[in-house]
Amino acid sequence: MPDGGRRAVMALLVAAAALLGIPASAQTPPSAAPSPAPCRSAEHRQFDFWIGHWEVARPDGKPAGTNRIESVFGGCALQEDWSSAAGGYQGRSLNALGADGRWHQTWVDTSGLLLQLTGGIRDGRMVLSGERTSRQGGTVRDEVSWEPLPTGRVKQHWRSSNDDGKTWTDVFVGIYTKKR
């Protein structure tokens, strides 16, 4: 293709990208060689035990739902997609190790709940916690832990407190078993 034709095609592609809202940094390929993957450290792999497509049951064995946890963005984050067994209730989270050395999770679901949790590995479990405002205007403290079990399963325990951590209520306890 003549040089003028290449310039015209490139100009058309840049204009189309701009119309689609693609940032300028993503419109042109980088001229330098790609840098090594930034998320390969042992700390970035701490939550990998949760990766999989899971059947989740309550402690009494009754189905709670399904959860798919996938590594995304070249191993820099985990994405969770939850569906309840009862149907209708769904949620999604994005989990990543921050520059502060702590794990961060942002959870959003079909009830309008937003959780922003932070933490890390404690006693062999991933433990994330945070505070939010209740619909009544009070402060709720949430703590969610994920524990890898010797059988290859994972136990998740979510509890909350409305009195600054003096008393806790179980919100959810689930046992994850990998789907076949």
Residue pairs with C-beta under 8 A, 6 or more apart in sequence:
1 9
13 27
14 27
14 28
17 26
17 27
18 24
18 27
37 74
37 75
38 74
38 76
39 73
39 74
39 75
39 76
39 97
40 75
43 97
43 101
44 75
44 76
44 97
46 97
46 103
46 120
46 121
46 126
47 78
47 95
47 103
47 126
47 146
48 71
48 78
49 146
49 148
49 154
50 69
50 78
50 80
50 126
50 146
50 154
50 176
51 69
51 70
51 71
51 78
52 68
52 69
52 176
52 178
52 179
53 66
53 67
53 68
53 69
53 178
53 179
54 66
54 67
54 68
54 69
54 154
54 176
54 177
54 178
54 179
55 63
55 66
55 176
55 177
55 178
55 179
56 63
56 64
56 65
56 66
56 67
56 156
56 174
56 175
56 176
56 177
57 63
57 64
57 174
57 175
57 177
58 64
58 173
58 174
58 175
59 173
59 175
62 85
63 85
64 84
64 85
64 172
64 174
65 82
65 83
65 84
65 85
65 86
65 89
65 174
66 82
66 83
66 85
66 179
67 80
67 81
67 82
67 83
67 176
68 80
68 81
69 78
69 79
69 80
69 81
70 78
70 79
70 81
71 77
71 78
72 78
72 79
72 94
76 96
77 94
77 95
77 96
78 94
78 95
78 96
79 92
79 93
79 94
79 95
80 91
80 92
80 93
80 94
80 95
80 107
81 90
81 91
81 92
82 90
82 91
82 92
82 93
82 109
83 89
83 90
84 90
88 110
89 109
89 110
89 111
90 109
90 110
91 107
91 108
91 109
91 110
91 113
92 107
92 108
92 109
93 105
93 106
93 107
93 108
93 115
94 105
94 106
95 103
95 104
95 105
96 103
96 104
97 103
97 104
98 104
98 118
101 120
102 118
102 119
102 120
103 118
103 119
103 120
103 126
103 128
104 116
104 117
104 118
104 128
105 115
105 116
105 117
105 118
105 128
105 144
106 114
106 115
106 116
106 117
107 113
107 114
107 115
107 116
107 117
108 114
114 132
115 130
115 132
115 142
115 144
116 130
116 132
117 128
117 129
117 130
117 142
117 144
118 128
118 129
118 130
119 126
119 127
119 128
119 129
120 126
120 127
121 127
124 147
124 148
125 145
125 146
125 147
125 148
126 145
126 146
126 147
127 143
127 144
127 145
128 143
128 144
128 145
129 141
129 142
129 143
129 144
130 141
130 142
131 139
131 140
131 141
131 142
132 139
132 140
132 142
133 139
133 140
134 140
134 162
138 162
139 162
139 164
140 160
140 161
140 162
141 160
141 161
141 162
141 164
141 165
142 158
142 159
142 160
142 171
143 158
143 159
143 160
143 168
144 156
144 157
144 158
144 159
145 156
145 157
146 154
146 155
146 156
147 154
147 155
147 156
147 157
148 154
149 155
149 175
152 178
153 175
153 176
153 177
153 178
154 175
154 176
155 173
155 174
155 175
155 176
156 172
156 173
156 174
156 176
157 170
157 172
157 173
158 170
158 171
158 172
158 173
159 168
159 169
159 170
159 171
160 168
160 169
160 171
161 167
161 168
161 169
162 169
